């Protein structure tokens, strides 16, 4: 029967690191289905996304972490409860999204999760379409909140802006009355964002010579001044971080939250010393916990309402356009997708087929 819980399940595990994503050893293994403890739920996983924060860990982790269960978030249906007060708010059959896995990964047919790390999903949205309900949407909310309320800036710069996260920001920012200067590498990426309503887009191109870099930086500086922008959020790193810092006004701030191009470089000391510019990190978990429990609870309730509303329909701001894969094909598909320079696509492992 469909509701029966089998004794074993399949999951995806990184067995050994490699020098890059393609060379790490990844296998599908069969293990016992875990039993939920008090305060936990057993979830039959419907789908789980492959995020950059996931696949970077597959081959870059400390050797002691292997074998490494893979995946940080997902969605599915509650099939068993371990009891306890925290688990009472979820009934059997409830559709949930989940994060906060311990010694498990979301690329598994079943997971046990603390009820406090589960989120109810909208009834009128297919559960598999809620796979990316957390990392990207909540990061979008956190970035906009940090720019508008912490930095008191009416606008901000965002790099790698054609990604799924970048598209979410492009859709949500106008609702929050915040302007965004979207930075992308290619004109087709700029056109994608313009179709979403983006007004301010800077195309850097692929040239790394001083003339090419100087040209787009001059355009960005003009937009920063025009929109009274005092902060930027950078997913690229490498040289981009220093270029952004150079484009910020005195006392401006660059937040880095990704490392697509490796370590930050090109930082000019005089920007930090004499112009009092700042380089910081943005980490979703830190944003969530900022200010302690009294601030965290209302912040998460507000964010949850925004995200769940945005999940409804393919045009919703927090909905994601997926390319589906399986446990067996996931490794090859993510290597292929990254090597193709595809824009705005996210892989989703499906378990419900």
C-alpha positions as CSV (number, residue, x, y, z in Angstrom):
1,X,0.0,0.0,0.0
2,X,1.1,3.6,-0.7
3,X,0.9,4.6,3.0
4,X,3.0,1.7,4.2
5,X,6.5,2.6,5.5
6,X,9.1,0.2,4.0
7,X,12.0,-1.1,6.2
8,X,14.7,0.3,3.9
9,X,15.2,3.3,1.7
10,X,17.6,4.8,-0.9
11,X,19.7,7.9,-0.4
12,X,22.5,9.8,-2.1
13,X,25.9,9.9,-0.3
14,X,29.2,11.5,-1.2
15,X,31.7,8.7,-0.5
16,X,35.0,10.4,-1.2
17,X,36.1,14.0,-2.1
18,X,37.7,14.9,-5.4
19,X,39.6,17.8,-6.8
20,X,36.3,19.1,-8.3
21,X,32.6,18.3,-8.5
22,X,33.0,15.9,-11.4
23,X,35.7,13.8,-9.7
24,X,34.1,13.3,-6.2
25,X,32.7,9.8,-5.6
26,X,28.9,9.8,-5.2
27,X,26.7,6.7,-4.7
28,X,23.1,5.7,-4.1
29,X,23.0,3.5,-1.0
30,X,20.3,1.5,0.7
31,X,19.9,2.0,4.5
32,X,17.2,1.5,7.1
33,X,14.3,4.0,7.3
34,X,15.0,6.1,10.4
35,X,12.5,6.1,13.3
36,X,11.3,9.5,14.6
37,X,12.2,10.3,18.2
38,X,10.0,12.4,20.5
39,X,9.5,15.8,18.9
40,X,10.4,14.5,15.4
41,X,8.5,13.6,12.3
42,X,9.1,11.0,9.7
43,X,8.7,12.5,6.2
44,X,8.3,10.8,2.9
45,X,10.3,13.1,0.7
46,X,8.7,14.3,-2.5
47,X,11.5,16.4,-3.8
48,X,14.7,18.2,-2.9
49,X,16.7,20.9,-4.7
50,X,20.4,20.9,-5.5
51,X,21.7,24.3,-4.2
52,X,25.2,25.7,-4.7
53,X,25.7,25.4,-1.0
54,X,25.0,21.7,-1.4
55,X,27.4,20.7,-4.2
56,X,30.2,22.9,-3.0
57,X,30.2,20.7,0.1
58,X,30.3,17.4,-1.8
59,X,34.0,17.6,-2.7
60,X,35.3,20.4,-0.4
61,X,34.5,19.0,3.0
62,X,37.0,17.7,5.6
63,X,37.9,14.0,4.9
64,X,36.5,13.1,8.3
65,X,32.9,14.0,7.2
66,X,32.8,11.2,4.5
67,X,30.6,9.4,3.8
68,X,28.5,12.5,3.6
69,X,24.7,12.4,3.4
70,X,23.7,15.0,0.8
71,X,21.0,17.8,0.7
72,X,20.0,20.5,3.1
73,X,16.3,21.2,2.4
74,X,13.3,19.5,0.8
75,X,9.6,18.8,1.0
76,X,7.3,15.9,1.5
77,X,4.4,14.4,3.5
78,X,4.4,13.5,7.2
79,X,3.9,9.7,7.5
80,X,4.7,9.2,11.2
81,X,5.1,11.2,14.3
82,X,7.4,10.6,17.3
83,X,5.0,12.3,19.5
84,X,5.8,15.2,21.9
85,X,4.4,18.7,22.2
86,X,6.4,20.2,19.2
87,X,5.0,17.5,16.8
88,X,1.4,18.0,17.7
89,X,0.8,20.8,15.2
90,X,1.5,18.4,12.2
91,X,-1.0,15.7,11.4
92,X,-0.3,12.6,9.4
93,X,-0.5,13.5,5.7
94,X,0.5,17.1,6.2
95,X,2.5,18.7,3.4
96,X,5.7,20.2,4.8
97,X,9.0,21.8,3.9
98,X,12.0,20.9,6.1
99,X,15.5,22.0,6.9
100,X,17.9,21.4,9.8
101,X,18.7,17.8,9.2
102,X,21.2,16.1,11.6
103,X,23.4,13.3,10.2
104,X,21.0,12.9,7.3
105,X,20.5,14.5,3.9
106,X,17.4,15.5,2.0
107,X,18.4,13.4,-1.0
108,X,16.7,10.5,0.7
109,X,13.4,8.8,0.3
110,X,12.6,9.3,4.0
111,X,14.0,11.7,6.6
112,X,13.4,12.3,10.3
113,X,13.3,16.0,11.2
114,X,12.6,18.0,14.3
115,X,9.1,19.3,14.1
116,X,10.5,22.8,14.9
117,X,12.5,22.6,11.6
118,X,9.4,21.8,9.6
119,X,7.2,24.4,7.9
120,X,3.6,23.9,6.7
121,X,3.2,24.3,2.9
122,X,0.2,25.8,1.1
123,X,-2.6,23.3,0.5
124,X,-3.2,24.6,-3.0
125,X,0.4,24.1,-4.2
126,X,1.7,20.7,-5.3
127,X,4.1,19.6,-2.6
128,X,7.0,18.9,-5.0
129,X,6.9,22.6,-6.2
130,X,7.8,23.6,-2.6
131,X,11.2,21.9,-2.8
132,X,13.1,25.2,-2.7
133,X,10.9,26.8,-0.2
134,X,13.7,27.9,2.2
135,X,17.2,28.7,1.2
136,X,16.6,30.9,-1.8
137,X,13.3,32.6,-0.8
138,X,14.3,33.3,2.8
139,X,17.7,34.6,1.6
140,X,15.8,37.0,-0.8
141,X,13.7,38.2,2.1
142,X,16.8,38.5,4.3
143,X,18.9,40.5,1.8
144,X,16.1,42.9,1.1
145,X,15.4,43.4,4.8
146,X,19.1,43.9,5.5
147,X,19.4,46.6,2.8
148,X,16.2,48.4,3.7
149,X,16.1,48.2,7.5
150,X,19.7,47.6,8.6
151,X,21.5,49.6,6.0
152,X,18.6,52.1,5.5
153,X,19.4,52.1,1.8
154,X,16.6,52.7,-0.7
155,X,18.4,50.4,-3.2
156,X,21.2,47.8,-3.4
157,X,23.4,46.1,-5.9
158,X,23.0,42.3,-6.5
159,X,25.4,40.2,-8.5
160,X,24.8,36.8,-10.2
161,X,21.4,38.4,-10.6
162,X,19.9,36.0,-13.2
163,X,20.1,33.1,-10.8
164,X,16.9,31.6,-9.3
165,X,17.6,33.7,-6.2
166,X,18.3,36.8,-8.3
167,X,15.0,36.3,-10.1
168,X,13.2,36.1,-6.8
169,X,14.8,39.3,-5.7
170,X,13.7,41.0,-8.9
171,X,10.1,40.0,-8.3
172,X,10.0,40.7,-4.6
173,X,11.9,44.0,-4.3
174,X,9.2,46.2,-6.0
175,X,6.6,44.9,-3.5
176,X,9.0,46.0,-0.7
177,X,9.6,49.4,-2.3
178,X,13.3,48.8,-2.8
179,X,15.2,49.4,-6.0
180,X,17.8,46.8,-7.2
181,X,20.8,47.2,-9.5
182,X,21.1,43.8,-11.1
183,X,24.6,42.8,-12.2
184,X,24.9,40.0,-14.8
185,X,27.5,38.8,-17.3
186,X,25.5,38.4,-20.5
187,X,22.9,40.4,-22.4
188,X,20.5,37.4,-22.5
189,X,20.5,37.4,-18.7
190,X,19.8,41.1,-18.6
191,X,16.8,40.5,-21.0
192,X,15.5,37.8,-18.7
193,X,15.5,40.2,-15.8
194,X,13.9,43.0,-17.8
195,X,11.0,40.7,-18.7
196,X,10.5,40.3,-15.0
197,X,10.3,44.0,-14.6
198,X,13.9,44.9,-13.6
199,X,14.7,48.5,-14.4
200,X,18.3,48.8,-13.5
201,X,20.6,46.1,-15.1
202,X,24.4,46.3,-15.6
203,X,26.0,43.8,-18.0
204,X,29.7,43.2,-17.2
205,X,30.5,41.0,-20.2
206,X,33.3,38.4,-20.0
207,X,36.3,40.7,-20.6
208,X,38.8,41.1,-17.7
209,X,41.0,43.8,-19.2
210,X,41.0,47.2,-17.5
211,X,39.1,48.9,-20.3
212,X,36.2,46.4,-20.2
213,X,36.0,46.3,-16.4
214,X,36.3,50.1,-16.2
215,X,33.4,50.5,-18.6
216,X,30.8,48.6,-16.6
217,X,32.1,49.9,-13.3
218,X,31.5,53.5,-14.6
219,X,27.9,52.5,-15.5
220,X,27.4,50.9,-12.1
221,X,28.8,54.0,-10.2
222,X,26.4,56.2,-12.0
223,X,23.4,54.0,-11.0
224,X,24.7,53.8,-7.4
225,X,24.7,57.6,-7.2
226,X,21.4,58.0,-9.0
227,X,19.6,55.6,-6.7
228,X,21.4,56.7,-3.5
229,X,22.7,53.1,-3.0
230,X,24.9,52.4,0.0
231,X,25.2,48.5,-0.1
232,X,25.8,45.5,-2.4
233,X,25.3,41.8,-2.0
234,X,27.8,39.7,-3.9
235,X,27.4,36.0,-4.7
236,X,30.4,35.9,-7.0
237,X,33.5,36.9,-4.9
238,X,36.9,36.8,-6.7
239,X,37.7,40.1,-8.3
240,X,34.0,41.2,-8.2
241,X,34.1,41.9,-4.5
242,X,36.8,44.5,-4.8
243,X,35.2,46.0,-7.9
244,X,31.9,46.4,-6.0
245,X,33.6,48.0,-3.0
246,X,35.2,50.5,-5.4
247,X,31.8,51.4,-6.7
248,X,30.3,52.0,-3.3
249,X,30.1,55.5,-1.8
250,X,32.1,56.4,1.3
251,X,30.9,54.3,4.3
252,X,29.1,51.9,1.9
253,X,29.0,48.2,2.6
254,X,29.5,45.1,0.4
255,X,28.1,41.8,1.8
256,X,29.5,38.6,0.3
257,X,27.3,35.5,0.5
258,X,28.8,33.2,-2.1
259,X,32.1,32.2,-3.6
260,X,31.4,31.3,-7.3
261,X,34.8,32.8,-8.3
262,X,36.8,31.8,-5.3
263,X,38.4,34.0,-2.6
264,X,37.7,37.7,-2.5
265,X,40.4,39.8,-4.1
266,X,41.1,43.2,-5.5
267,X,40.4,45.0,-2.2
268,X,41.9,48.4,-2.0
269,X,43.0,49.2,1.6
270,X,42.3,52.9,1.2
271,X,38.6,52.1,0.6
272,X,38.5,50.5,4.0
273,X,40.8,52.9,5.8
274,X,40.1,56.4,4.5
275,X,36.6,56.0,2.9
276,X,35.4,53.8,5.8
277,X,33.8,51.3,3.4
278,X,33.0,47.9,4.9
279,X,33.2,44.3,3.7
280,X,30.9,41.9,5.6
281,X,29.4,38.4,5.2
282,X,25.7,37.7,4.8
283,X,24.6,34.3,6.2
284,X,21.0,33.3,6.3
285,X,21.1,31.5,9.6
286,X,22.7,34.6,11.3
287,X,20.0,36.9,9.8
288,X,17.3,34.6,11.1
289,X,18.8,34.5,14.7
290,X,19.7,38.2,14.8
291,X,18.4,39.9,17.9
292,X,17.6,36.7,19.8
293,X,14.3,34.9,20.2
294,X,12.1,37.9,20.6
295,X,13.2,39.3,17.3
296,X,13.5,35.9,15.5
297,X,10.0,34.6,16.0
298,X,8.1,37.6,14.4
299,X,10.8,37.9,11.7
300,X,10.3,34.3,10.7
301,X,6.5,34.6,10.8
302,X,6.6,37.6,8.5
303,X,9.0,35.8,6.2
304,X,7.0,32.6,6.2
305,X,3.8,34.5,5.2
306,X,5.6,36.2,2.3
307,X,7.2,33.0,1.1
308,X,4.1,30.8,1.2
309,X,2.1,33.5,-0.6
310,X,4.8,33.7,-3.3
311,X,4.8,29.9,-3.8
312,X,1.3,30.0,-5.4
313,X,1.5,29.7,-9.1
314,X,4.4,29.6,-11.5
315,X,4.7,33.4,-11.5
316,X,4.8,33.7,-7.7
317,X,7.9,35.5,-6.5
318,X,9.2,32.6,-4.5
319,X,8.3,29.8,-7.0
320,X,11.2,28.1,-8.7
321,X,11.6,26.8,-12.3
322,X,13.0,23.3,-11.9
323,X,14.7,20.7,-14.1
324,X,14.0,17.3,-12.6
325,X,16.4,14.5,-12.1
326,X,16.7,11.3,-10.1
327,X,19.1,9.9,-7.4
328,X,21.0,8.0,-10.1
329,X,21.3,10.9,-12.5
330,X,21.8,13.8,-10.1
331,X,25.7,13.8,-10.1
332,X,26.0,13.8,-13.9
333,X,23.1,16.3,-14.4
334,X,24.6,18.9,-12.0
335,X,28.0,18.6,-13.7
336,X,26.4,19.0,-17.1
337,X,24.2,22.0,-16.0
338,X,27.2,23.9,-14.5
339,X,29.4,23.3,-17.5
340,X,26.7,24.6,-19.8
341,X,26.5,28.1,-18.2
342,X,22.7,27.7,-18.1
343,X,20.9,30.6,-16.6
344,X,18.4,30.4,-13.8
345,X,17.9,26.7,-13.8
346,X,17.8,24.6,-10.6
347,X,17.9,20.8,-10.4
348,X,15.3,19.0,-8.3
349,X,15.5,15.4,-7.3
350,X,12.1,13.9,-7.5
351,X,11.0,10.9,-5.3
352,X,7.3,10.9,-6.0
353,X,7.4,9.2,-9.5
